[in-house]
Amino acid sequence: HGIAGRWAVRGVWTETPGPKESEVRDSFYDSTIENVRWEEASRDHGCCASWPRSSLAGDLGSSMACMHAAWASAEGGVLLAGSQASPSRLAPPSHLPLHSAPSPCAQYARQPIVQLTLRGMLDMGRDTLKGPACRIASARFVQEELPKRLARRLLDLQLLPHLVVTNPHIHRVYTAYFHTLQTLLAVPPVTSLAQNEEFTALLKRLVDDHAPMLDYLATGLREVRSRPLVGERLHLDPFLENMLRSRISRRTLAEQHMYLNQGRPGYVGVICTNMSVAEGVDFAGQRCRQVCNETYGLAPDVVITGDKRLTIPYVPSHFDYMVYEVLKNSSRAVVERHLQQSAHSALERRLPAIHARICSGEGQVTLRVSDEGGGIPQPLVDRIWEFGFTTMGKELIDGVERTEGLGFDPSFGAGWSVAQIPVTSGNRFRMGGLGFGLPLSRLYARYFGTSAEDGAGGGDLEVRSIQGYGTDTFLTLKKLEDEDWQEEYAEDYTSPMPNLYH
């Protein structure tokens, strides 16, 4: 397969879509809802088509009308009753109390979440081979679970301080979540294979549409924290952890169903039953070298040692995200340190390689990434896990469109050449700068880190710095062949009254 073919297919190594696909018409849900895009600065959430679920009809429009009355203008002034806000400059709801949330949102948020378990995911995946009834059951499960999980995150967004929710980037996240909730609730229960195919196509578009939300959150956070006095006192990490952990959970749920319908050899839904750890590291290393070369004009080699034959059941897109972020940080540290130390052109001296060692243990796999980038300054060691913290210069941050989460899928074929990776201006291949890479990678690692039996250990991400020399990063993965995993804390509320200030 050629690179164009791989680029056009949304593979399991990616969390972001390829080029915009042609519009697919779905007849069994109201496409006028799904086609509304949050890029429009002004939206009337109440003006949607009739909802198939009559118990929710009417409540949403009236409650959203009340919410519009509480929205602030882009200048930060409160919109008083009877006044008019600019139709193109609306901000999201301010710090609304829980009882003023949209009725469907509150109704679904109160419903209990069904925890994902590995055994359930694998059993459902294998059952889909037995007949159409299992595919329909999988679709119905996704239909029931996604609205509840989205509703909880909407309530969390509504509980944020006014300074945060009036940020235009946070506004886009809120609107996207609300739009997705509307869309999912407008879909009647799947009862046939034809409806399942259409529902799967809808899921794919919604997942792709939510790909930029991570960057909107990161950009909004950076802007909010740059505000004098109040911004620097905001403590949003608990909120962001819940938002992003929930994002991982929702994507896993949606993509599991999407890929079950594809029936790919070697996969049970989104889980690759024999993922090569060495190939995954090598693939992330190739992309990292290219990005580093584009940014600095040179890049260190990535040397893989240890158990190169090791394969494990895992989710390739999760693994790719974590490894790429770790290698990217190490590459940047190595290059910048040796550019500073060299009295001559750094191109004239060989950069020390980054060493990635694969170690297999009982129930776990550890990837140790070692670099000679000088280590992390002591005052910054405790801050590397803060969302939004970055040491990258402003000139490299500005203009970053999608810094977090690259992705290709080497499962489509082996022997990729770094020269084949497409490069365009404003694409996702950047050295970072929004400060979500490491903390989000740790969330990915920990997502599959808990045993359903006793909460025993599993995935994690740890950093050990030796000042003046370099850094060792330890990525520990839980082998998913141990079928006792279940998600925990994926959909908690941040807090009824969150402590958002230091």
Helices and strands as residue ranges (DSSP letters): H 3-8, H 31-34, G 54-56, H 59-70, G 98-100, H 103-109, H 118-127, H 132-158, H 162-165, H 168-185, H 193-209, H 213-225, G 231-233, H 237-260, E 267-268, E 271-276, H 277-296, E 302-306, E 311-314, H 316-341, G 346-348, E 354-360, E 364-371, H 378-381, H 394-397, G 410-412, G 418-420, H 437-447, E 460-466, E 470-478
